[in-house]
Amino acid sequence: MARYLVACDAGGTMTDVILVDERGRSVIGKARTTRHDESIGYMESLEEALNYMGLDMEKDGRKFCESIETAIYTGTSMLNSLINLDGLKTGLLATRGFEDIVVQGRGSQTFTDEQWSEITHMQYRKHREPLVPRRLTRGVTERIDMFGQVVIPIYEHDAENGVRSLLVEDQIESLAIVFLQSFNNPAHELKAAEIARRVMKEVGREIPISISSDVAPTVREVSRANATVIQAYASQPARKQLFQVEEKLVAKGYSKSLKTVLCYGGVTNIRYNRLFETVMSGPVGGIMGADYLGKVIGEKNIVCSDVGGTSFDAGAITAGVLPINREPPFQKMKVNVPMIDIKSIGAGTGTYIRLDPQTKRIKLGPDSAGGTPGPVFQETGNPDIPTINDCNMLLGNINPEYYLGGRVKVNPTKSLEIVTEKIARPRALDPLRRRRAVLRPGERRDARAPGT
């Protein structure tokens, strides 16, 4: 049997699997993303791709998986956790006096990616909701100076009491440890992690620990703290999903490890300890593909975009150069990891649409229906919150007879009913104008429905 390369892009709504054989022939399979277990959507998409290759999963699945040279999985599950704020409940141990390091952040975070009109007016400059609220942070007395010398030994009872209260009283699910100057000397962070493991055994609860000297051992404390918190908050659920995909492939005969893509363009094993560096793996794979395509066709300036179910990502290749930011702004945070410069906002096609209860203005997201429960027209668990895709359905941008190749039956009437009930009727506006206003914010929003 021929040898194959299997690549995957799992978004918040759809999962695409691309098969390429040794002769360069390729096919694409597509299935709905199953966020509770992404391996389900992955295998469904792989099965469809195999059908396009003229293979059957039941008869040929084992031989095929034994012939896979490399399987690469990219996606936005970690990014979507940050956008939707549904990662692990995370606690933080920080140097005493610096407990606000994540909440306060850096001033530039308040206007990251904003327009000049918003930057110049303080009322628009706001910090994002922190991944670790202040109440889940504990201070530990210790200090290491800029040369890596111990100035104040770590107060072990501070670390012990902090971990115990976070575990028992606050029921955290993950722990981040960020001490000043730990990139010069990690001794205090390692000691705190050792104490945390001992306390976990005593209370009978085992949770993942992320220490900044492992995650991002470089200068700049706030960026290092943000990177460590992202690792603690979102990497463990993402790693679990990756292992589930690998297990499904191994059960079918795949004999190698699953790979994923790093933010700066490399490929790594899913067991890589700094998994937060793969947070933009899906969009990064796309812009790398665009860079390759540009070299093939002789185009040095390319604008790339990726519209998913949860996020909208955009990047640009200028003069044939992939832009790398060594301390990029990411989700209104500064992080210590080189990253291909891609901007991402929570504006995918599954984004929920609501009216602000005070102003009655349209609010988009930041949360999303994703592939499950999905838009209202799918009738798969979201009966009462309209999404951008419901508007696309009503405007004719989606063919109701061919949604996901006709495999998913839809009910456009449900979309009309929910957009009318939740968006148009509360403001006595024409539903058609309402759904257009969602997709084209520049259009006039004061047109009244006939007879009002």
N, C-alpha and C positions, 0 to 999 in steps of 0.2 A: 504494500500500500504506500502511496505517496506520503511525504512528510509535510507537516502543516505548521503554520504559525496561527495562533488564536489570540486575538486582541479583543478587549471589551471596554466599552465606555458606558458606565452605569450612572445615569442621571437620577434626579429626584422623581421623574415620572416614567421614563422609558429606559430600558437596557438594550444596548446594541452589541452584538457579538459579530466580529469580522473574522472570517476564515480566509487564509491565503495558502495555496498549495505551492509546491516547489517550482511549478511552471509560471507562477505569478498570477494565476486566476484567483479571483476573490468573490465572496458573496457576503451578504449582511443579513443577520437574523435580528428580529426585534420582538420584545415582549415588555409588558408592564413591569416596572420596578416594584419589588416587594420589600419595603423598607424593614419589616420585622425580620426578614431573612432574605438577603439579596441573592443567595445561591439559587433560590427557587426561580426568580426571574431570569437569572443567568442561564440556568439549564434549559428553560423554555426557549430562550433566545438562541442558545446553541443548537437545540433540536431543530428549530426552524431553518437555521443556516445549513445544517446538515441535509435537510430536505432539499434545499436549493442545490446542494452539491450532488444530489442523487443518492444520498445515503440515508439509512434508517437508524434512529438512535437505538432501538431494541436489537436489531441484527448487527449493525456495524459500529455501535457506540464504543465498545471495548477496543476493537482494532484501531479505530480512529484515535482514541485517547492515547493509546500506546504509541501512535505515530506522531504525536505533537512534539515538536522541537522546543517550543517556548509558548507559555501562556502568560499574557500580560493583562492585568486588570487595572483599569483606571476608573475613577468615578468622583462623585461629589458628596459621598455620604458624610465625610468629616466636615466639609464646608457647609452642608445643609444643617448639620447639628449646631454649628456656630450661628447660622442665619436664624434658625428656628428656636435657638436656645433650649434644646432638648438633650444636651449631653449629660454626663454624669454629674451628680451633686458633688462639687469639689471643695475641699478645705485647703487652707494655705498656712504654712508656717513661714514667717518672715522675721528678719532682724528687728528686734524691739525698737520702736520709734519709726519704723517704715512699714507699718501695717497697712497704710493706704496706698502702697506702691501700685497696685492694680486698679483700685477705684479712682485714684487721682490721675495716674498715668502721666502723659506729657501733654503740654498745652497744645502742641500741633495736632494731636489726635482729634481735637474738637472741630477742626475745619478740614480734615483730610477728605480729598475728593469733592469738596464743596466749590461752588462758583464764587467769584470775587464779591458779588453783591451780598452773599451770605457770610463770607469771611470777615467783611468789614463791619458787620453788625453783631454785637456780642450776644443779642438775644437768640440768634440762630446757632451759636456755637455751643454745642452740648456734648458731653461725654456719652459714649454708648453705655448701655446697661452692662455692668461688669460680669464676666463669667463667674467670678467669685465675689459675692457680696461681702461687705465689711464684717458682718456678723459671723462669717465663716473663716475669719482670719485670726490667727493667734501670734503674738509677738514672743520671740525667744531672745533673751539677753545673750549676746555674743558679738564679737567684732574682729574682723581680719582687715589689716590695712592694705593699701594699694600695692605693697611689695609682697603680699602673701604672708606677712608675719602676724601671729596671734597677738592681739592687743587686749582683748577680753575673752577668757576661756568661755566655752559654751556652758550655760546654766542648764544642766541636764534635767533638772526638775521642771524648768519652764517647758522644755520640749515634751516631757512626759505628760505633764498636766494638759498642755495644749492638744496633743494627739488624743488623749483620753476623752476630753470634753467634746472634741469634734466627732469622735467615733460613737460615743455613748449618747450624748445629749443631742447632737445635731445630725447623727446618722449619715455622715458623708459617705460617698461611694468611691471617692478617689482623693489622693493627697498630693499636693505640690509643696516643695520645699525650696525657698529662694532666700539665700543669705547674701549680704554684700560681699563683693570681692571673691566670691567662691570660685570664679574662673581662674584665679591665681592660686588658691589653696582650698580644695574641696573638703578639708578635714571635718569642719563643723557640719556641713550638709550630710556627709556620710555618717557622722555620729548621730545626727537627728534621725536619719533613715533607719539606723540600727535600733534606736530607741523606739521608733514607731513600730517596727516589726515585733519588738518584744511586747509592746502594749497590745498590739493586735492579737497576739497569742493569748494574752491574759484575758482579754474581753471576748475572745472567740469570733473575731471578725477579720477577714483577710481582704484588703483592698489594694489596688495598684498604687505605687509611689513613684512620683516623678521628681527628680532633683535637677536644679538648673545647671549644675556643673556637668551633668551628663547630656542634658537636652541642648543647651546653647552656651558652651563654655567660652563666651566672648564678652568684651567690655560693653557697657551701657545697661544699667540695671533694669530699667523699665521694659526695654525691649526683650531682655532675657527673661524677666518675670512673665511677660505676655506669652512668649514662646512656651515657657514651662507650663503655664496654666492651660494653654491650648492642648498641649500634650496630655495633661492630666484629664481635661474636660472631655475631649473628643476622640483621642486616639484609641482607647481601649474598645469602645463600641465598633469603631471602624476596623480594628484588627480582628475582632471576633467575626465580622462579616467576611473578611478576606480568608480567614481560616475555614469558614463554612464553604466558601466557593472551592478552595483547594481540596477539601475533604470530598466534595462531590466529584471533582475531576479524578482524584486518586482512586475513589471507589470504582470508577469506570476504566481505570488502567493507566492513568497519567502517572509517570514515575519521577517527575521533577518538581521543583518548588514553584509556586505561583510568584510572579513578579509584579511590581507596580512602578509608577513613574514619580520621580522627585520633582519638586517645584522648580529646580534649576535645570531640568532636562535629563538627568541621569535615570537609570533603571536600577531597582534594588529588589532584594528579597523581601517578602512581606514580614519577615522576622526582624527587620531592621529596627534598632531600638529607638531611633528618632523618627517615629512614624509621622509626627506632625509635619515633617518636611514633604509629605505627599498630599498635603491638604488640598492642593489645586491640581492633582494629577490628571483629571479629565481635561480641563481647559489647556493645561500645559501640553498634553499630547496633541491637542488640536492645533496649537500655534506652531509646534515643531513640525507637524505635517504640512502646515501652510508654508513654513520656511523651506522645506524640501521641495514643495511644489513650485515655489518662487524660483528656486535655482534651476529646476527643470525647464520652466517656460521663460526664464530670463527676466523675471520681474523682481525688483529689489524693494519696492514699497507696497506693502499689503496691510489692509485693515481686516482683522479677524473678529468674528463674534460667534458666540455659542449661546443660543436661547434654549434653556432647559425648562423643566417643570417647576423648579424652585428658584434658580438663579439666572441672571443674565450676565455673561462674561464677555469682555472685549479686550483686545490687545492690538498692537501695531508693530510691524516690522519696517524699519526705516533704513534706507541705504543698505539693505541686505544684512542688517545687524539685529539679532535677537536681543531685546532690551533686558538686562539683568539689573535688578535693584538689590543691593546687599543688605539694606535695612528697610524693607518695603512697608508702606502703609497697607494694612490688611484688616478689613472689617472694622475700620476706625481704631485700629491698634497699630503700634510699631512692633515689629518682630525681628528677632535676630536669626534670619535664615535667608540666604540668597534665593531670589525668586524671579522667574521670568515675569516681567511687568504686565500683569493682567488685572483689570479692574472687574470687580464682581459685586452686583447688587441683588437684593432679594426681589426680583421682578420677573420670575418665570411664568410660564403659562398656567401653572397650577396655583398661582398666588391668590389668596382669599381677598374678596372685595367686601368692604364694610362701609357704613356711614359713620362718621365721627358723631358721637351722641350729642355733643355741644354745638358744633358748627354745621352739621349735616353735610360736610364735604366728603368726597369719596376718599377712602383710605385703602391703599394697597398693601397687604401683608403686614409684617414681614413673613408671617407663617404661610405655609403652602399645603394644599391638599395632596400634592405629589401624585404618584400612580395609585396609591391606596391611602384614603378612600377615593381620591380622585375628584374630578368635576361632578357637578350635580347630575349632568346628563348620563353619566355612567351607571347611576343607581347602585353604587357599591359601598354605601356607608356614609355619604355626605349629602343629607337631604335638605339642608337649610342654609348653607353659606355659598353664595355664588363665587366663581373663580374667573380668571381672565379667559380660560378656555371655554367657559360657558358663553362669554361674549363673542369669542371667535366662532363658536358654533352658530349663534344667532345671526352673525353677520355673513355667514356663508364661507368663512375662511377654512372651515373643516367640512369635509364631505361626510354626512351622517351615515351613508351607505358603505363607506370604506374606511372607517376608523380602525386603525391598526390592521390594515389590509382586509377589513370586513369581518375580522374575528371577534371584535367586541361590539355588541349591539348597544346602541345609544338611544336616548329619548330626548330629542330637542325640545319637546313641549315642557319638560321639567325645567330646562334652562330658562325659557321664557317666563314661566310662572315664578321662579325664584328671583330673577332679575327684576321683574315687575313688583313683587312683594317686598323685597329687601332694599332695593335701590331706587326704582322709579316712583312707586306710589308714595313713599314717605315725603317726597318733594314735589309730588303732583307733576311729574315730568314724563315725557314720552319715552317709553322703554328703548326705542331705537336710538334716540339721542343719548340716553344714559350709557348704553353699551359702547357707542362710538366714543363717548367722552372718556371712558376707561382706557381705550386703546389709543385715542388721540387727544391728549390733555389740552392741546391748543385750541380745540374747537369750542365754540360758544357753549356755555353751560346754563344759560338762562332761558332757553327756548321752552316755552310752556306747551304742555300737551293741548290738543284741540279742546276747546270748551272750558279751559281753566283760566 
